[in-house]
Every structure is written in C-alpha cells, then in structure tokens.
Amino acid sequence: MKNNLMRGLFATSLFVLAFSLVGNLSTNAYRQDVNRFLGTSNYKITIDGEVSGGDIDSLYPYKSDYSSTKELVQAFADVGERMGEEGTVLLKNENNCLPLDANHKKVTLLGTIAYNPYQGGQMGSGYQKNVGTDADTVSFVNALKERGFEVNKDVQTVFKGGNQHAAPAASLQAQFQNKELSVSELDSRSANWKDSFANYNTAIVVFGRNGGENASYLPGLDGVSEADKALHQSDPLGLNDNERDILKVATDAKKAGKFDKVIVILNTSSTMEIKEIKENEDVDAMMMVGVPGGYGFRGVVDVMMGADNLSPSGHLTDTFVTKNSLSPAAQNYSLYKFTNYDEINAQGSEYAGKLINSYLVEAEGIYTGYYYYETRYEDAVRNRNNADSVKGSVSGAWKYENEVVYPFGYGLSYTTFEQKLDSVEVDLAAKKVRASITVKNTGSYSGKSVAELYVHAPYIDGGLEKASIRLIDFGKTKLLAPNESEVVNLEADLQDVATWDSSCDNGDGTKGSYVLDAGKYYFALGNGAHEALNNVLVADGVDSSLLTGSFTPNCVQSYVVDAKDTTSLRESFSGTKLENQLEDADLNYYQPGTVTELSRSNWDLTFPKTYDNIAADAEMLKVLKGDITDISVDDGWPEVKWDQKNGLTLLDLKDVPFEDPRWGQLIEQLSFDEALKLVAFGGVVTQAVDSIGSPQLLQNDGPNGINNNALGHNVDAFSTMHDIDPYYFDSSDKNFLYKGGCMALGVTIAQTFNKELSYEQGKIYGNYAIWAHVPIHWSCGLNTHRSPYNARNHEYYSEDGVLGGYLGANMIRGGREKGFIISPKHYAFNDTELNRSGVAPFMSEQKARQIELRSFQIAIEKGEALGIMTSMSRIGATPINAHEGVMYNVLRKEWGFHGLNSTDAASNKYYFSAKECAINCVTMTTQNKVDYSNGWEYFHPENLSKAKKLQARLQEGMKCQYYAAVHSNAINGYSKNMKVEKIMTWYDMAFIGIDIGAGLAALAAGFFFVKGVLAKKEG
Amino acid sequence: MKKLLASLNVQTCLLLSTFVFTLVALVSYIINISTEYFQAYAPSGAYFAFLILSLVFAAGFIVLKILKENKIFKIAENVILAVLPGLLMAAVMFLFLDRIYYVLVIFTYEKNETNMAALMPALVSFAAAALASIIALASSFMKDKEIGQVKE
C-alpha cells in the first residue's frame, strides 16, 4: 500500500483520537448541560423487592389531574386562552364598535405585527410553537379564522415577508429599528391592494414592540435609528410615519365608506406612546393585549366578538403616558459607566475582570409609574409644591391631562358595574386591612368586574415620601349576569398602607421601620388609580371642577390614626424585628450629598437630574470587588459537624416540619465538600446526593410557560421506573415533543387582575411538571417595572408591586399544590438589562422596600414560595448575592423564606463569589462547568476550616434546599429502599467506542506507516 | 529564498498555510487573553502547548524541506505530517473546552460591544486553528511531489 495513504490514515486516526479524547474531557466538564440538552442522566434508580399497587400510589404523592398527555396539553391551552380573554384591556370603544356583530366578521388586518404577532419574547421567554400535537398553538390570523372570521387575503399577501421589530440588544447605544413597511413599499408590491378593502368591512391595525432578555430600549431620540428619526419617530416606544401611514390607510378607507370600523390592537409589554391613536376620532376601538402566548389570541378574538356574552375584564398594569422619556425614572435610564472605568479595569488592576462597569442612580425614589403621575396630579390640583413646574412636562406647565393617556388599573367593559365600598376594618394587631365591596352588573352584558382597593395616606409637607394613591389589594368577581351582584371581600396587608421610615428610632439602637403617620387615611375604589384618587379628593372636599377625569360615589371609607404609630408594624409576619438593611444601597452612603431624590415637597427643585459622572471611590471599590468575607481568620462561630452517620434519608423527613431538629441531623450527614459542590455547581440539574438519599433535581426556565425542552424530553432519564410510573410515556405519544413555552407573558397575566386564574396557571404548570418530571421552575417575573424601556419588562408583571406580588403568590401556590417549585425571579433590582451583570443600581431603602422588593415579599409570605432566583445586578455597590441584608436578613429572617435560593447563571466567579453565596444561603449557583479555577480556588474544605459562619450558613442553605426538594414532585417514584446507581450514558459509550476504534486504527495504520517509512529508508 | 522556492510543492505550501493559520490562532488567543474581560481568567495552558508544538512541527517541516534531502530528514517529515493534524485537533478541542462557556455566557447574558470585541479574537483563534488542522490533515495524504523547480 502507498506510504502517503498509510500516513494519511495514521494521521486521521490520531486526529479522531485527539477529537474524541479531548471531546470527552469537554463533556465531562459540561456534563450537566450535555445531559440536560440530550435528556440523558448518569443515574439509575432501582428498588429492592416487589412494588405493589398500593405502593405505587404512595410512591407518586404528587398526582396529575389528567390521565393522559392529551388531556394535559388541552387543559394547558384552555388556561392560555383564558389568559388572553381576561388579559385583554379595552381602552377605547366608540360608536358601539365592539363587540363585533355577525355582520362584521370580514376583516382586513393591517400592520406587519398583525401577521407576525408577539407571542413570546426574545431568548429565555422565546415563543415555542406547537404543531401536530393535541393542542397546537395559533397565530392571530388563525385565531380569527377559527372563530369564523374571513381575513383579507390580498392584504395578507402584500404584508408577506414583513418582520417583527426586535428589542434592541442591551449594548451601548443600541437603537430600535422600526420594521413596519411603508405604504409606498406595499403599493410597489401591489398597486391595487387597497381595492380589496371593499369586500371587508372591518379594519384591525396591530402595533407592537417586542420584549427581550439582554435587550433594552433607550429613551427618546437616543434610542431611535437614523432611518426612523427621518420618519419622525421620537422614541422607540412611539410611532414612526410608516406606522402612522398604515393607520391612515385604515381611517381614510373608513371615511371613504369601505370600512365600518377601525380597531387598533397593541401587542406589547412596554407602554407605547399612543396618545395620537386615542385622540384619532376615526379609530373606533383600541385594545391592549400584552404578549398573549400561543393560545391567548383565541381569547382576544372572543373578547372582540363578545363570544358567549363575554365582556373584556382586563385592566392596565402600567400607566400609558404621552412621552415616556419625561418620567423621573427615564432621567436616569441609560448606560452610565463609572467615570474611572478605564482605570478600574486597566490591565493589572486588582479590580479588573470583576464586572465593575456601570451604575444607575434611581433618583426618582418611590415615584415610578402611577405613584409619580397621580401624586403630582393631586399636588397640581391642590396647587402646591410646584407640581405645575415645567420639569417633566410635555409643554408648558405640567398638567395631568397632557401627560397621562391611560392610567394604571384602567379598563373598559361592554357592560357597566356599580361598586360600593361597604366597609373597611383596620386590624392593627393582625396587621391587616379588611374591606367588603358590593359589585353589581348594571349593564346589559355579562361580565367580570375588578374591585381595586387603594389607599390615600396623609402627606405631611416635608415629611416621609408618600404616593397619593396606592393599590393595596384587588379581587375579581365571577361572571356576573346583568343585574347580578357579588360581595368581594379583600384582605390587604397594613404594610401597604404604611411607609418605610429609615430614620425611625426603634429604641434598641437600631433604626428603620414601617410607620403610620398621624392623620386621615382614605380607602377608595376606582376603575384605575386615577379614578380612585379622584374619589378620595372629592371625599376630602376638593372642588370637583378642578379634577381631570371621572369620579364615582360610594367608593370611599376613611380611618384616622391619632398619633404616629411606630410599633404596630415593628415586626414582620415571621416575628422578626425590622430595621434598616439597605442603607448602603443609597449612593449618598458612600458619597454624602451627591443624590437629591425626587420629593413631592418640591417637584421643581427635586426633579431628577441625570447622574452621569459618578466615579467609584475607594470605599465603594472595596465593596464593588465583591470579596467581602475574610475566610482566613477564625470567625468565632461554633464548630459545625459534617459527615455524621445519623441514619436519615430525605424521604424520612417528608412530613417533618422545618423547625424539627432532624433536618439539621440530615444535613450533617453531608460531607463539607459535598455541600460546597452543591453550592458551586448546583445549577441546571442538582446532582443526586447519596449521603442523604436525595434524587436529582431538574431545573427549568420559562417565564412564558415551561420552556427549555419538550414535554417528553426528560422522561426517559428522570422517570425512575418506567414500568410502574403513571406519568411515563414514550416518543410514540403525540405530545412527546409538545413544548410548554407558549403561554402568556407577565403583562398579559397581570392585566387579568385575576388571582384565581393565576392560581390555575400555577396548577396547570404543576400538572405539566409532573408529566415532564421537572420539579423546579425559574419563572414568575416579579421585578417591578421601573421604566418601560427595560425590554425585560415582558417577563415582569407591572409597575405596581402589590399587583405582581399577589398574582405571583397565587401562581406559586397553584404550583406547590402539585409539587412544582415555581421560583420568582430576579431577586432583585433588575431594573435594566444594560450591563445587567455588574450594574450597580443605587436607591433609597424606602424605594427598595416599597417598590422593588414588595412583590417578592408577597410571593414569599403569601405564596410560601420554596424557590427564588437572584438577579445579576448589584444593589448599591454590592454584588446582589453578597448582600447579607437582602439575601439573608430580609429574605430569610424578615420574610421567613425556607426554600432554595439560586443565582442566575454565574458568568464570572469573582463577581458571583461562591463564599458570599454560601454565607447568604444562596444554595444553588447555576454554574455549569465543574471548575474551581479563575476565582473559586479557595472553595475547598481545607481553606474554609476557620470560616464557621460560612459552614453554618451552608448547612442552613442546604436544609432549605432539601426542605424544598422533599415538598416537590422530585420525590415522585422514590422510596426508602431505592438505590441510586451511577451509569454511563449512550454518549459516554460512544466516546469509548470512538477511542477504542481510533486507537486500534492508529495502531494498525501506524504499524504499516512505520513499516513503509523504514522500508523506504532501507531501500 | 532560492532554496525555499526550490523546495516548494503542494505539501510544503499546505504546511506553510498550516504554519500561518496556527500563528494566527496563537496571536489571536494572546489578544483574547489580554482583553479586559478575559484577563481575569487563567489562559488555557494546554491550548498554548499544543499550538506551540504544532508551530514548531510545521516550521520544522519547512526547514527540513529547505535543507538538503537526507533519509533521516525524510523520516522526520513523515512523522510531522502524521502527527501534526492530531496536535492541532487537540488544540482546537482544548480551546473549545476553554472558551465555550464564555461564548455562551457572553451571547446569553453579557452581550455588549466590549465583551463581543473581547470574544472575537477567541473565535478567530478557533477558526484559524480548526482550518490549520484540516489543512494539515489534507497534507498528510499528499505525495511528496514538487510543483516547481528553480534553476541554479
């Protein structure tokens, strides 16, 4: 044989061997991810002895309500459809436009988004279509067709090939590119496309903006592309001329008699600037649908039709304003690098590579969303505190009617309701406010009504900052027939009536508590925050002619606090005494006198300036570095026991309360090294732990359902015993490849204002999880919308923490019923995706507690969440996972959280400091690669022997993690007499096969090659 | 130079290309590890080792070609041709092992202009090393046939 061929074959076999050997190293390093991706596992469960029928029942304590995947996915779709129905907000309905009668089912859809609607977001909440399953997803066009509408095909054809607008990537100076097609482009595609209008009598125009992970809009012209500036787009959330022209095509056709009705649909999570649409008399109706997922458009269409006498019942989760860029929060919404960024990150600097990049000064204080607009409105009506200053005004003196287009909580119906606030009881001992509301349907359609209960607390000039009106609870009626009534009983937390006072002297050497100022508190109902405030103002004797907008009678009750109350709310529900925990979140803590927070005592003087010239000083840098705990000195904490032989397994503690000492004994069975690994490499799949008999815990992402993988993806690997598992199914099942990332996103969910529906959502997710064999879900986005420019808002519920908190709590409870750990995220302060890893948001403790943390608090206290995911930002200068106040004192002590707390993906091991995570009971760092280098070298038992606080907290975190695990569907299929075996996956065997094959080939080819070379030499 | 030109054949050209691409891979990686983002992380010693070894082998082959033919040199050339693709493939896989995590992290969580600029040399390095390994593999099958002669 020719020598060059032998040489080539020898080289090829070495080449393959190198690929296989090093490739095998790679798969070992990323084994968790590879297994997750392939649906494989390195563990096999076997049970000693026979398993009887009765055993099977107890082996699977978490049971699905559905007996087949078909029933399951159809129930999933049903909840998705109802989210669309109840999450649709009717903003405008003139000329009896809606509901559409049988004569108006011939529709022309206009706008690129009508044919490419937003049904999910970008990246982690990406929309997953389902085709060929028992519950296929539907687009807007198909939802219309399913309901018997005839859609104008000629117009559909001219819009073919149009694209969604993408939310801009969160990089410096990223600008929005509006993809709406121009009318001239449409004309060039078909000169006569408008002729087809004559055969259709209803125009539906759809506008939208996308949401995305790692994406962000920038306020005003900074966020608009040059092409769009030329088309008179002044803000990424405003319209450009192409969009205006599309709307004009519809309204011109209406004027020409071709259309009877023009309807606008807003398919967005960020509040768009739509005043011009509201004021356009030729637009008959407008609806805000949010991002309704793969089934929600069915609900949207049902609402448009008034199907089954259905009225819209959604309400706005955010305030729609004339110009988003004029809000106080928008004054500090961009990417602000520390002025000494280059010095900090210079080569060789001790701070380089630690994600010390940018900051955000949240100088608006508590005045975000309606807290700002409604409070300034009250002060403007009362003509005080320079509320009519030009600062923040569209033009001239600030006037509410010029600034706000649709207020928070607003929503119309086809019917009318009368709401009466019958009684309000303030229970200081129980820290509760109870209200009773009678709701009556006074119109001619059936419908559901939302009772929104607000409070107006007394403002003392120059005293604590207080929003004029705050939502404290809400409830939705059942479907009420005309003339039918229902009494809605609400129970709000007194904390939402009170105010955080950082200067409150607690008398024990600490400061900071919730307080009730002396004065008259009004409790009010209203169709939105604005109407509720008007109701209060009228009750308070303000001349109604000074008011903007409507007010209604019988909607106000009052309660008087005689003297400032600093004691009733001194303790949390868990019994922990409150005190300041976030003083270092304020930039003034490091650089006194730098920030002036917006105060209603003087709207003009305190309106936020842009803080774009902040340097990280020496004190700040010590904290920004994230290396907070010294592990080299004995911290004096008691010794911690590891490797104990207490004879317990996780399943022994299934029904054991958290406080029982056996939990501590179980965790002491872990080795120190095992516990460290569970913290550092606990992500995507928490490995099985033999010493405590814990199964693997599969984690799943998905703010829009149960994302990542198909329903059947993990069944083979995670179903312990295929032959007896009632939830085992194979690839022959029609729904094996069904994908759960097809549900409505945060804003649509929140627009339902329906706690029960949110509970149902959690429960159907829990059912799905039982079949999918997934116990942990990183979902339920509870960050408060600080600004509509954060494109991550689509995963989060609202500008109001109470609304998000209660809906999230109900979703979490629904999941828990089925053993599904729905874990809210991103705890906390993820107010921007611009440099989301490392950004340092600064704010006052009052803002942090009342605005940013409130929804998480409700989810933990009311939803009894057993999981939570941290954000990637800092709080102040401190990396969030290293902040003991937020991660331990507030979350675990004040709120009584007993679950697992995970970081988001740990991208940088200096920034995501493992020792700080361990100290703060952040137990599951989603670090994928098992590798201690580049920052975690110290994270071994021998280096941490003196760090006894770390060890104690490590055990506390583990206790919480496994307390959560035993209350999850992860224990389905597990018994005490099971054995966990380590096995090889098919790819392990493939690598071995390739290694052997390539090795043998190398030997053979090498032999002939060497023989040939030597023969040549001798020759 | 004359000797170099005289020694030119397809195989030598391919090995020269391998050398150049390997050098590009090495320089790109050095640029990558010097960026603000990556300087916090230890570089991959294995990648360095395999790249440098590959460079030495590729350069050695060219030098041997320039020098007068002798049987020992011929054996050495054969060994280089047989071993070089494997060395380069090992380098490629070590870089993959070293950087895949950061590729995913930057694309998923930390995508901004600075980080992308830091990552780009790593991607260039990967592409260059992969190309070098393929070229080296192709050259291992080639006959030692000269493509040109320069008269003395």
Chai-1 contact restraints between the chains, C-beta under 6 A:
chainA,res_idxA,chainB,res_idxB,connection_type,confidence,min_distance_angstrom,max_distance_angstrom,comment,restraint_id
A,N4,B,K143,contact,1.0,0.0,6.0,A-B,restraint_1
A,R7,B,N78,contact,1.0,0.0,6.0,A-B,restraint_2
A,R7,B,L81,contact,1.0,0.0,6.0,A-B,restraint_3
A,R7,B,A82,contact,1.0,0.0,6.0,A-B,restraint_4
A,R7,B,S140,contact,1.0,0.0,6.0,A-B,restraint_5
A,G8,B,S140,contact,1.0,0.0,6.0,A-B,restraint_6
A,G8,B,F141,contact,1.0,0.0,6.0,A-B,restraint_7
A,F10,B,A82,contact,1.0,0.0,6.0,A-B,restraint_8
A,A11,B,A82,contact,1.0,0.0,6.0,A-B,restraint_9
A,A11,B,P85,contact,1.0,0.0,6.0,A-B,restraint_10
A,A11,B,L137,contact,1.0,0.0,6.0,A-B,restraint_11
A,A11,B,S140,contact,1.0,0.0,6.0,A-B,restraint_12
A,L14,B,G86,contact,1.0,0.0,6.0,A-B,restraint_13
A,F15,B,P85,contact,1.0,0.0,6.0,A-B,restraint_14
A,F15,B,G86,contact,1.0,0.0,6.0,A-B,restraint_15
A,F15,B,M89,contact,1.0,0.0,6.0,A-B,restraint_16
A,F15,B,L137,contact,1.0,0.0,6.0,A-B,restraint_17
A,A18,B,G86,contact,1.0,0.0,6.0,A-B,restraint_18
A,A18,B,M89,contact,1.0,0.0,6.0,A-B,restraint_19
A,A18,B,A90,contact,1.0,0.0,6.0,A-B,restraint_20
A,F19,B,M89,contact,1.0,0.0,6.0,A-B,restraint_21
A,V22,B,A90,contact,1.0,0.0,6.0,A-B,restraint_22
A,V22,B,M93,contact,1.0,0.0,6.0,A-B,restraint_23
A,V22,B,F94,contact,1.0,0.0,6.0,A-B,restraint_24
A,G23,B,M93,contact,1.0,0.0,6.0,A-B,restraint_25
A,S26,B,L97,contact,1.0,0.0,6.0,A-B,restraint_26
A,A169,B,K111,contact,1.0,0.0,6.0,A-B,restraint_27
A,S171,B,N112,contact,1.0,0.0,6.0,A-B,restraint_28
A,S171,B,E113,contact,1.0,0.0,6.0,A-B,restraint_29
A,L172,B,E113,contact,1.0,0.0,6.0,A-B,restraint_30
A,N214,B,K111,contact,1.0,0.0,6.0,A-B,restraint_31
A,N345,B,E36,contact,1.0,0.0,6.0,A-B,restraint_32
A,A352,B,Q39,contact,1.0,0.0,6.0,A-B,restraint_33
A,G353,B,Q39,contact,1.0,0.0,6.0,A-B,restraint_34
A,G353,B,A40,contact,1.0,0.0,6.0,A-B,restraint_35
A,S837,B,Y109,contact,1.0,0.0,6.0,A-B,restraint_36
A,S837,B,E110,contact,1.0,0.0,6.0,A-B,restraint_37
A,A905,B,Y109,contact,1.0,0.0,6.0,A-B,restraint_38
A,S907,B,V105,contact,1.0,0.0,6.0,A-B,restraint_39
A,S907,B,Y109,contact,1.0,0.0,6.0,A-B,restraint_40
A,S907,B,E110,contact,1.0,0.0,6.0,A-B,restraint_41
A,K929,B,Y101,contact,1.0,0.0,6.0,A-B,restraint_42
A,S933,B,A42,contact,1.0,0.0,6.0,A-B,restraint_43
A,N934,B,Y41,contact,1.0,0.0,6.0,A-B,restraint_44
A,N934,B,A42,contact,1.0,0.0,6.0,A-B,restraint_45
A,V1013,B,I75,contact,1.0,0.0,6.0,A-B,restraint_46
A,V1013,B,N78,contact,1.0,0.0,6.0,A-B,restraint_47
A,K1017,B,K71,contact,1.0,0.0,6.0,A-B,restraint_48
